[in-house]
Amino acid sequence: MSELLPQPSADDIQLLEILKAIGDPVRLQIVGILSDGNFHPCGSDDIMLGLHKSTMSHHYKVLREAGVTSTRTHGRNRDVVLRRADLDERFPGLLDSLVAGIPAGASV
């Protein structure tokens, strides 16, 4: 059985909090990876960016608490996904603009 970790409701997502969260290059790169709309295992190589697990946990938490992502747990595993529908409804075009602005092959 899976459950979602606490996150703001769609109506409570604030633009300032989103901008603060994605203002970090690592978190912006995570958003780019998640822009495919799929759940990604938090520990998978494609999303770890060569960083330590605790560092990545911090970045996931910041994104989730800002309302940018959702994290579901199942057992000891966690998967993260971009809250595209919520963000597109609340701030149309924001995610597309952010993702389009990420340089190809960007790394941290």
C-alpha positions in Angstrom: 0.0 0.0 0.0 1.4 3.4 -0.9 0.7 6.8 0.6 1.6 10.4 -0.2 3.9 12.4 2.1 2.4 15.7 3.4 2.3 18.4 0.8 0.3 21.6 0.3 -3.1 21.4 -1.4 -3.2 22.7 -4.9 -5.0 25.9 -3.7 -2.2 26.5 -1.2 0.7 26.4 -3.6 2.4 29.8 -3.7 4.4 31.2 -6.6 7.1 32.7 -4.2 7.7 29.3 -2.6 8.0 27.6 -6.0 10.5 30.2 -7.1 12.5 29.8 -3.9 12.5 26.0 -4.3 13.6 26.0 -7.9 16.1 28.8 -7.4 18.7 26.1 -6.5 20.4 24.6 -9.6 20.1 21.1 -8.3 16.4 21.4 -7.7 15.9 23.0 -11.1 17.7 20.0 -12.7 15.4 17.6 -10.7 12.4 19.4 -12.1 13.8 19.0 -15.6 14.2 15.2 -15.0 10.7 14.9 -13.6 9.2 16.9 -16.5 8.5 13.6 -18.3 5.5 13.2 -15.9 6.5 9.8 -14.5 7.2 8.7 -11.0 10.9 8.3 -10.4 12.4 6.2 -7.6 14.2 8.7 -5.3 17.4 6.6 -5.3 17.6 6.0 -9.1 20.8 6.9 -10.9 19.0 9.2 -13.3 17.8 11.5 -10.6 20.6 11.3 -7.9 22.9 13.6 -9.9 25.9 12.1 -8.2 25.0 13.6 -4.9 24.8 12.0 -1.4 21.5 10.5 -0.4 20.9 12.9 2.5 21.6 15.9 0.2 19.0 14.6 -2.3 16.5 14.0 0.5 16.8 17.6 1.5 16.2 18.7 -2.1 13.2 16.4 -2.5 11.7 17.8 0.8 12.1 21.4 -0.3 10.4 20.7 -3.7 7.6 18.7 -2.0 6.9 21.4 0.7 6.8 24.1 -2.0 4.2 22.0 -3.9 6.4 21.3 -6.9 6.4 17.5 -6.4 4.6 14.7 -4.8 6.3 11.8 -3.0 4.6 8.5 -2.5 6.0 5.8 -0.2 5.6 2.1 -0.5 7.4 0.2 2.2 10.9 1.6 2.5 10.8 3.0 -1.1 9.9 6.5 -2.2 8.9 7.7 -5.7 8.7 11.4 -6.7 6.7 13.0 -9.5 6.2 16.6 -10.7 2.7 18.0 -9.8 2.3 19.2 -13.4 -1.6 19.2 -13.4 -1.8 21.2 -10.2 1.0 23.6 -11.2 -0.4 24.1 -14.8 -3.8 24.9 -13.4 -2.5 27.3 -10.8 0.3 28.9 -12.9 -0.3 28.2 -16.6 2.9 28.0 -18.6 5.3 28.2 -15.6 6.6 24.7 -15.8 7.0 24.7 -19.5 9.0 28.0 -19.3 11.2 26.6 -16.5 11.9 23.4 -18.3 12.6 25.1 -21.6 15.1 27.3 -19.8 17.2 24.4 -18.5 20.4 24.2 -20.7 20.7 20.9 -22.5 23.1 18.6 -20.7 23.1 20.9 -17.7 24.8 19.4 -14.6 25.4 20.6 -11.1 
